Amino acid sequence: MEGEIMQGLTPVQVVALVGVLGVGAQWLAWRLRLPAIVLMLGVGLLVGPVMGWFLPERDLGPIYRPLISVAVAIILFEGGLTLTHHHLGDARGPVQRLVYLGAPLGWALSAGVLWLAVGLSWQASAVFGGVMVVTGPTVIAPMLRQAKLRARPARVLQWEAILNDPIGVLIAVLLLEVVLVLETGLSAGAAIWTIGSGIGFAAFAGWAVGAGMAAAFRKAFVPEYMKVPVLFVAVLAVFAVTDTILHETGLLAVTIMGMVLANAKLSSYTEIHRFKEHATILLVSGVFVLMAASLDFSTLGGLTWRAALFVVFTVALARPLQVLLPLIGTALPMNERWLIALTGPRGVVMVAVSGLFGEKLVEAGIPDGAALAPLAFIIVLATVIIHGFTLAPLARKLGLSGPERPGLLIVGGSPFAVSLAQALERADVGTLIADTNRQHLSPARQAGIPTYHGDILGEVAEHKVEFVAYSTVLVASDNDAYNTLVATDMGPDLGREHVWQLSRVREGSRHALPAQLGGQRLEGRPTFETVNQRIAEGWAIRSTRLTEEYDAEAWRADRPNAIPILTISKSELCFVGEDMTFSAQPQDWITAFVPPEQSGYSVEQQGRAAAQASEVVEEHRGARQSGN
């Protein structure tokens, strides 16, 4: 009865259902700290082949395949937007080797496994081998955060995934075109001309439209509020036109278009890329649910033991060789090489592209193309589960785990920042103090605290600062406007709940900022001058660990005048916000301002700290008055 009700859904209701299921699965995965791809797979299989409530080809009819094609095109365009020459040129040697050597080698090894172990035809093996190069940046990023890897292996894995994502699809697109043209029975010369002209036209169209869009945006031919809609329509148009000339070259065209725009250094690049990220999350959710719901269990069952053999050879042979051989001769330590070699989860793009390309192969008369989608589901599910559960233990075994506790990035050097970093060091919390003024960082360097000299929002910081080690940001420089800029820029990436800033000196209605700008404010809304004035008056910042016997109430009773700043648990840092409430459990730490009589400083130490802080406060006050 329930199945009959679901069969009566209209296409509009189906689209709504897919959106709710896909985004809902991603939200639930975030809450449960599970790989989103596993939940989306489970939801799609449940409503599709298991229960039969929703079958895409039955309920969406002829629009099902075009929807998938357009969604994949937009996803790959967003992938192209990540490929900037600057990022690739500044990437470490291991990343470059994994891209230039590892991608082709990975294709050859994967194609060989599919042909010899799984028994696919050479056509299906060659096409699917290209897709196997993709390691899934949307899957590996959460794994890296959860495993707390050290910076270098984490950065290599992340950049390999970002760069190889579109490259693997391009390899698959090129090989698909070769297969489709050869299956038409054309002569060698005609086949070369057809493939060459189609791919050449797609590459030229992608480059030309991308360059044209960049020029139009740069010269303000398109108003700011229309840039994203115009770009969105241009992507669809390029995909449709090039795909008409030669099937599937539209994917190549939109990827190149994204690469051109990524390297155009547009002032609106951040907004464009952020919108595409949001659109991609929606499309990835929908595509994955649709593909899982359309899976045919009969085809999956026909793979038998060969599917298990495919997983074993991929994880234990193809992936390690794809990494270890290109890294021969590099300065990367062997423990890091092995960690990277044994970590290669596949992602959503593989499933989407495999299903689409498999259908094209079947239409061309290659029946085992139908096995591509089931194989993609199997390898994605297997690698996500295997690496999701083994990455953290493997990293610990190889001595490559980062600190157990999350880190704090402090933007702005000052006596307050130094004192806070020293207090957090006692609680085993890694900190980094960043400032554009080298002189402001001198006290931190003298105290042995890690520092970064430069703009935290600059491109250089992307390569020099190990952001993966810092889950929370406190923006506490002497420039109110800069604090707001940094907090606003970092909010979407880290989550606004993890970005905090000192209050502005001027908080009246005339100087109030819109609520969507800046980060969260600390308890009491302290300013740069306020916190450093406390240090000048002899206050200190101390971290205290709670136990079953010594709880938060006992801590408060011993320090009635203390001002809590944050609590530290094993998994997160929680600043005390404007609501002035906080909770702390046994084994947690409380970091707070304590008055001079409880600071534990000697008279000499208090005097030295007070002198430094007073100098900073006076400098800040003088700069503010001169600015007025």
Order of alpha helices (4+ residues) and beta strands (2+ residues): alpha-alpha-alpha-alpha-alpha-alpha-alpha-alpha-alpha-alpha-alpha-alpha-alpha-alpha-alpha-alpha-alpha-alpha-alpha-alpha-alpha-beta-alpha-beta-alpha-beta-alpha-beta-alpha-beta-beta-alpha-beta-alpha-beta-beta-beta-alpha
